[in-house]
Amino acid sequence: MILTLHPDTPQVRHLERIAELLRQDGVIAYPTDTLYGLGCLASRKKAVDRVQQLKGRDPKKPMSILCSDMEMLCRYARHLDTPTFRLLKQMLPGPYTVLLPASREVPRYLQNKQVVGLRIPDNAFCRALVSLLGEPIITTSVALPDQPVLNTAWEIEEEQGHALDLVVDCGQPLGVPSTIVDLAADPPELLREGAGPWPL
């Protein structure tokens, strides 16, 4: 099923419907600023397992979580020093995934050696939904390993709709993955070149 929202001002009643679905362990496909993502509440292990199975990912390879703003991001990252915080303010919201030391609020199944991947996309729908939820959602691209990028709601509904509770149509992403930067390393290390320039 496809639900269409306005890309700049997503309707609150639709956001509430999606939020309720996610609270019931739902899994959705949704647009970010970079690619379409698969999402569920980060706190719902059952739903996270569904996403892992759909992606065919190794459960030991954690997925990133998507935050609504810097305040939420700071809840899930541990010991942000001033230089790191300033760097984050330059990068986010934007097409970056940042690796940071995980706080105690991050479930273990989303950590890799006590590090977590975090995103704040430059996308009104993503930020509005997560803000309404009050907690982050999973973000991992809908593309399956060695498969072409699916960048419209209709393509995703056709290919993966049977395994999803909802596909959100809310503007088309750029079609390029996020840039991944390890800010837990000293100095910060570029792990994947993507839509965001690095160094800044």
matplotlib code that plots the C-alpha trace (Angstrom):
import matplotlib.pyplot as plt

x = [0.0, 1.3, 0.5, 1.1, 2.1, 3.1, 7.0, 7.4, 4.4, 3.4, -0.1, -0.3, -3.1, -1.0, 2.1, 0.0, -1.2, 2.3, 3.5, 0.7, 1.7, 5.4, 4.3, 2.7, 6.0, 5.3, 7.9, 7.8, 9.7, 10.2, 12.2, 15.1, 17.3, 19.6, 17.8, 14.6, 15.0, 13.4, 12.3, 10.8, 11.1, 14.7, 13.4, 11.3, 13.6, 10.9, 10.5, 14.3, 14.6, 12.0, 14.1, 17.2, 15.5, 14.1, 17.5, 19.2, 21.7, 24.0, 22.3, 25.8, 26.0, 24.0, 21.9, 21.9, 19.2, 17.6, 17.0, 14.8, 17.3, 20.6, 18.9, 17.7, 21.1, 22.8, 20.7, 22.1, 25.8, 28.1, 30.6, 30.3, 33.2, 32.9, 34.9, 32.8, 29.5, 30.6, 31.4, 28.0, 26.3, 28.0, 27.0, 23.5, 20.7, 22.3, 23.3, 25.7, 25.8, 28.1, 29.6, 29.8, 30.3, 26.9, 25.1, 23.3, 20.1, 21.2, 20.0, 22.9, 21.6, 22.2, 25.8, 29.0, 31.8, 29.9, 29.6, 26.3, 25.5, 23.3, 21.5, 19.5, 18.5, 17.6, 14.1, 10.9, 9.0, 11.7, 12.2, 8.5, 7.7, 10.6, 9.8, 6.1, 7.3, 9.7, 12.3, 14.4, 13.7, 16.0, 17.4, 18.9, 18.4, 15.7, 18.1, 18.9, 22.5, 23.7, 20.3, 19.7, 18.5, 14.8, 14.0, 10.2, 7.4, 5.9, 9.1, 9.3, 5.6, 6.1, 9.3, 8.9, 5.3, 4.4, 6.9, 6.1, 3.2, 3.4, 5.3, 5.5, 5.4, 6.7, 9.1, 11.9, 15.3, 18.6, 19.4, 22.9, 23.8, 24.8, 28.5, 29.6, 32.1, 33.6, 33.7, 34.6, 38.1, 40.7, 41.1, 37.6, 37.7, 35.8, 34.3, 32.1, 32.0, 28.4, 26.1, 27.8, 31.2, 34.1, 36.2, 33.8]
y = [0.0, 3.5, 6.5, 9.9, 12.9, 16.5, 16.5, 19.9, 19.9, 16.3, 16.2, 15.5, 13.0, 10.9, 11.2, 10.0, 7.0, 6.1, 6.6, 4.3, 1.6, 1.8, 1.5, -1.8, -3.2, -2.1, -1.8, 0.9, 2.1, 5.9, 8.6, 10.3, 13.1, 10.4, 7.1, 5.3, 3.6, 0.7, 1.8, 0.7, 1.9, 1.4, 0.2, -2.7, -5.7, -7.8, -5.2, -4.7, -8.4, -8.1, -5.4, -7.5, -10.5, -8.4, -7.0, -10.4, -8.7, -10.3, -9.5, -8.7, -5.9, -3.1, -0.6, 3.2, 5.1, 8.3, 11.2, 14.3, 16.9, 17.4, 17.1, 13.6, 12.7, 13.7, 11.2, 8.4, 9.5, 9.4, 12.1, 14.6, 17.1, 20.6, 20.1, 17.1, 18.9, 21.9, 19.5, 17.8, 21.2, 21.8, 18.4, 17.9, 17.9, 16.6, 13.5, 12.1, 9.0, 9.6, 6.9, 7.9, 6.2, 4.8, 6.0, 3.6, 4.4, 2.6, -1.0, -3.5, -4.9, -1.5, -1.1, -2.3, -2.3, 0.3, 2.6, 3.6, 5.1, 8.2, 10.3, 13.6, 13.8, 17.1, 15.8, 17.3, 14.1, 12.1, 14.8, 15.4, 11.7, 11.0, 14.2, 13.0, 9.5, 11.0, 8.2, 7.3, 4.9, 2.5, 3.7, 1.3, 1.6, -0.5, -1.7, -5.4, -6.6, -6.5, -5.1, -1.8, 1.2, 1.5, 5.2, 5.6, 4.4, 2.5, 0.5, -0.4, -1.4, -3.6, -5.3, -5.4, -4.3, -7.8, -7.7, -4.1, -2.6, 0.7, 2.5, 6.3, 8.5, 11.9, 13.3, 11.6, 11.2, 12.1, 8.5, 8.6, 7.1, 9.1, 9.8, 7.8, 9.4, 7.8, 10.5, 8.0, 7.8, 10.4, 12.1, 11.5, 8.9, 8.8, 5.3, 5.8, 8.7, 9.6, 12.6, 14.8, 16.3, 15.4, 17.0, 19.9]
z = [0.0, -0.9, 1.2, -0.5, 1.6, 0.7, 0.7, 2.4, 4.7, 5.4, 6.8, 10.5, 10.3, 7.9, 10.2, 13.1, 11.1, 10.2, 13.8, 15.1, 12.6, 13.7, 17.4, 16.4, 15.1, 11.6, 8.8, 6.2, 3.2, 3.2, 1.4, 2.9, 1.4, -0.2, -0.9, 0.1, 3.4, 5.3, 8.7, 12.0, 15.6, 16.7, 20.1, 18.6, 18.2, 16.5, 13.8, 13.5, 12.9, 10.1, 8.4, 8.7, 7.1, 4.3, 3.6, 3.9, 6.3, 8.8, 12.2, 13.6, 11.1, 12.8, 11.0, 11.6, 13.4, 12.2, 14.7, 14.3, 15.6, 17.5, 20.8, 20.0, 18.5, 21.7, 23.6, 21.6, 21.4, 24.4, 25.3, 22.5, 22.8, 21.5, 18.3, 17.4, 18.2, 16.0, 13.2, 13.5, 13.4, 10.0, 8.6, 9.9, 8.8, 5.7, 3.6, 6.2, 8.4, 11.4, 13.6, 17.2, 20.6, 21.6, 24.8, 27.1, 25.3, 22.2, 22.1, 21.9, 18.6, 17.0, 18.3, 16.8, 19.4, 21.3, 18.2, 16.6, 13.2, 13.4, 10.8, 10.6, 7.0, 5.3, 4.7, 6.2, 6.4, 8.2, 10.8, 11.4, 11.8, 14.2, 16.2, 16.5, 17.6, 20.2, 19.4, 16.4, 13.6, 11.7, 8.5, 5.9, 2.1, 0.5, -2.1, -1.7, -2.1, -5.7, -6.8, -8.6, -6.5, -6.1, -6.0, -6.4, -4.2, -7.1, -7.8, -4.1, -3.9, -6.9, -5.7, -1.9, -1.1, -0.1, 2.8, 4.0, 6.0, 4.0, 1.3, 1.8, -1.3, -0.2, -2.8, -4.6, -3.0, -4.6, -5.5, -4.0, -0.7, 2.4, 3.1, 6.1, 8.4, 11.5, 14.1, 16.8, 15.1, 15.8, 13.3, 11.7, 8.9, 5.7, 5.3, 2.3, -0.2, -1.0, -1.4, 1.2, 0.5, 2.7, 4.1, 4.8]

ax = plt.figure().add_subplot(projection="3d")
ax.plot(x, y, z, "-o")
ax.set_aspect("equal")
plt.show()
